């Protein structure tokens, strides 16, 4: 199924040999607008492909260019709280691998666990904590893609993070490195949970990203992770978080994230 789906996508999008893929999080679809010479296919038109049902996720696969770099863009992701089997996320990543992807940029919207990490700022992910109790590699392992027990000690390679920090500095974009924690969702966290997550060493919390990262590491795709901070966690401020706030704050940060990622791709 993975190979046949990859072949179908390749023909439909007139794909040559994209080395880079980007997954866009809530409210961050603006990056798709900077791609040139694009061809697009809806997720619903790809047989066996999972669907995205969340506001702020268009649900389309785009092939386009940033300069001379061919890029695959997933404009909309798949959250486990939508009811997806975690394995389908591994299948999607393996399809990208079949299409030639070697590096993946994964973006998300996340809540801050500390007051100095403010809404509309960008956090460079240096590590993660999987608090979802879900894993896309559960089930039989396909040795063609990776080992049964992949190591995650270098899930976010230093050389990719260093390049991103270098570009951010040139652009005057503040970029703090931190640890991202994934929870299952879809509810926002309680104040007690936010406090506990902070004590565990997390800097931001969200409901995505980790399954894609695990699947990518499994099949030797290098990952850069970026979180747009959209709200403070419960208990840090008086007003409760909401999905509308997530979209609003993501839109505020969208332009600087787009410029950062655009330049980053050019220099890869």
N, C-alpha and C positions, 0 to 999 in steps of 0.2 A: 504493500500500500504506500509506503513512504517513497519508494523509488518511482512508482507510477504517478503519484501526486506531484512529485518534484518535476517529472518530465512534462506533465500537463501544464504546470505553472511556467516552466521554461518556455514552452511553445506559446502560451497565451500572452506572456509579458515580453516575448522576444528577448529573453535574457541571454547575455553572453557569458561573463564570468565574474559575478559580483563577489568581492572579498569581504565586504562590510554589510552588516545588517543593523538596523536600529529599531527598537521597540519603543513606541511612544505611550506614555502614561496619561492619566486623567488630565484633560485640559491642555495637553502638550502637542496636539495635532498640528500646530502651526508650522512645525518643521517640514511637513509634507509640502507646504507652499513654496519652499525655496528649492525644491528639486527641479531639475530641468529635464526636458525630453522624456516626460513620464508616460508610462503605461500602467493601468490600474485594473485590478480584479477584486470583486467583492468576495469576502470570506464565504458567503452563502453560495457562490458559484463554484467553489472548490469542493469536490466530493470528499466527505469525511473530515473536512476542516472544522474545528470548533467555531462557535459564533460568540461574538461579544455583544452583551445586552445592556451595558452600563452607559449612562449619559457621559458624554465626553470621549467616547471611543467609537469611531466611525465604522470599524470593521472592514478594512480594505488593505490589500497587499499592493504596494506600489513599487515599481522599478523606475529609478530615475538616476540622475547624475548630479554630483557636486563637483564642479570643475570637470576633470577627466576621470573621476572615481565613480564607478557604477555601484549603486547602493540599492539594497532591498529595505523597504520601510514597512513595518507592520503598524498601521495606523489604527490602534485599538488592540488591547491584549485580552487575555482570558484569565479571569479570577476564579480561584477555587470556590469562593462563596457563591458563584453562579451555578454551581452544581457540576462543574467539569471534573472528570477523572484526572488526577494529576498526570497520568501517563500521556494524555493527549498533548500536554505541554512539551514533554520530551519528544513526542512524534513531530511536532511543529519545528522544534529546534533541529531534529535530525533531517527534516526536509530542507531546512536552510543549509545544513552541512552538505547535503547531496547537491545543492545548487552552487556550491563552491565557497560558502562563507567561511572565513577564517577568524574574523573579529566581530564582536557584537557590542553595540552600545545600548544599554538598557536604562530607560528613564522611568521615574515614578513620581507620584505625589505622596508626601509623607508628613506625619505630624512630628513636631519638635518635642523632645524630652528635656530640653534645657532652655532657660530664658534667653541666653545669648544667641541661640540659633533661631533667628526670627523668620516669620512668614515672608514669603517671596524671595528668600535667600536660596542658594544652591549648595547642597552637600555632596561632596565626592565620597562615594562609598569605598571604604578600605577593607571592610569585613562585614559579615552578617551573622545574625542569630536566627535560626529557623524555629520559631515558636508555634508554627502551624500544625506540627505533628503530622505533616504530609510530605511525601517525597515522590517526584516523578519517575524515579528509577525502581520503585517497588514493582515486583513481577519478574518474569524471566528476563535475563540480560542478553542483549545482542552484542556479542564480542566484536562484531564488525565496527561498532561505533565507539566502544570503550570498555573498560574493565568492570568487573562485578562490584569492586569496592574502590571507587575513585577517591583520591585525596583532595581536600579542599583547602589546604594550607596556603595556596596561592591563587585563590578564586578570582581575585581582582589584581592582576599583575602590576608590580611596581612600575615597570617601564611605561605602561599605558597611563597610570596615574600621574607620573612625573611629566609626561608630555601634556596632559590636560592642565596641570597646574601651571606649566610654563606658558601655555596659550592664555589661560585665564589672567595671569599676571600682566601680559601684554595688553589685554583688553580692559584691564582695570576691573575685572569681575572678582568680587570676594568669593573665595571657595574654601570652605572648611571641610576637612576630612572627618569622617565619622563612621560609626557602626550602625547598620540598618537592621532593625528587627522586623521579621514578618510574623503577623498574626493572621488567623483565618478570616476574621470578619464575619458578616458585614457590619456588625455594630462597632461604633467607636468604643474606645477603652474606658474603663472606670478610672477614677483618680488613684485608687490603690494599685491598679495594674500599671499605670504610668510610672508611679513611684518604684514599683518592683522592677520594671524594665530598665529604668535608669540605674538601679542598684546592680543589675546584671551586666551593665556596661554598654547598653545601647544608647545612641544619640538621637535616633529618629525611628518612627514606627510606621508601618504600612501593611498593605494586604496583598502584595504582589512580589515580583522580581526574583525572589529566592528560587522558585521552581525552575525558571528559565536559566538562572545562573548554574544551578546544579546540573541541569541537562547539558548546558554548553560546556562546562568543565569536563563532564563525562566524555564528550566527543571532541575534546581538544580545540574548542573555540575560546579564544581569549576575550575577556569581558571587561568593559568599562561601565561602571554604574554611577548614575547621577540621580539624586533626589531633589526635587523642588519642594521646599518646606512651605506648606500651605496653612498650617494652623499650629497652635500650641496644644499639647496633650491636656486631657481633662485634669483639672486641679491646678494647672499652672496659671490659668486666667479664669475669670468668672463665667464668661459666655461659653456655652457648649459648642463643640465642633459640628459642622454640617457638610454635606457633599457640595452644597452651593458655595460654601466658603472655599472648599478644595478647588473647585473650578475657577472661582474668582481670583484667588491668589496664584494659582498656576498660570492663569492668563497674564497676570502682572509680570511674572518672571519669565514668561515664554520667550520674549524677544532676546533677552541676554543669553538664555539657554540655547536658542536657535543659532545665534552668532557664534557661541562657544563651540557647539557641536559641528557647525559648518566648517569652521577653520580647522578644527581637530581632524575632521575627515580628510580635508585637503592635505594635511601634513602626515597622514598615516602612510 
